[in-house]
Amino acid sequence: MRALALPLIRAVDWLPLAATVPAVLVGAWLVPAEFAVAVVRLAAALLAAAAAFTLVDAMAATTAATPVPRRVRQWARTLLAALAAGGAWTAAWWLAGVPGSPVGPAGETVAALLLAFAGAGWAVRRAEGRAVALAGAAPLLACGAGTWAPAGVGWWWAVGPLLLLVAAVHDDVT
């Protein structure tokens, strides 16, 4: 796995996520306590949209005949981006000083990440270029970045179906 991870870390477009993480952390640190929950929810949406850019593979046309299947490369990209975005969201949650347990908001964040990965994963199969990663942000905007639903542990119910959706778009047969 290390033989795949190191070149992939160098190949992934980290710029959108690298630009979003400091903005999210500074925003979480500076926001007044009464807006902490809103900022953390917005941080989840921004990090998910930025993480979707990691699925764009500029070399997809030339790496089609590699010994590593496409689905493995896409899942590796997904996991790397999810770890980076999840770590940044956890830091933002802590910096904002949101009261209570992070279990409910974390479910919302995982659902937002999976929704963005599903949208971007579907789009990168059909077109090339960085702009197709914006398809990861489209479902988040369509859902209102989660602001229409209350934060709570109920978000974890969406994770299973969304994980199956991401698996379907990462598969070679879609």
Secondary structure, DSSP 8 states (H G I E B T S, - for coil): -HHHHHHHHHHS--HHHHHHHHHHHHHHHHS-GGGHHHHHHHHHHHHHHHHGGGG--TTTTTSTT-SS-HHHHHHHHHHHHHHHHHHHHHHHHHHHT--S-SHHHHHHHHHHHHHHHHHHHHHHHH--SGGGGGGGHHHHHHTGGGTTS--SGGGHHHHHHHHHHHHHHHSTT-
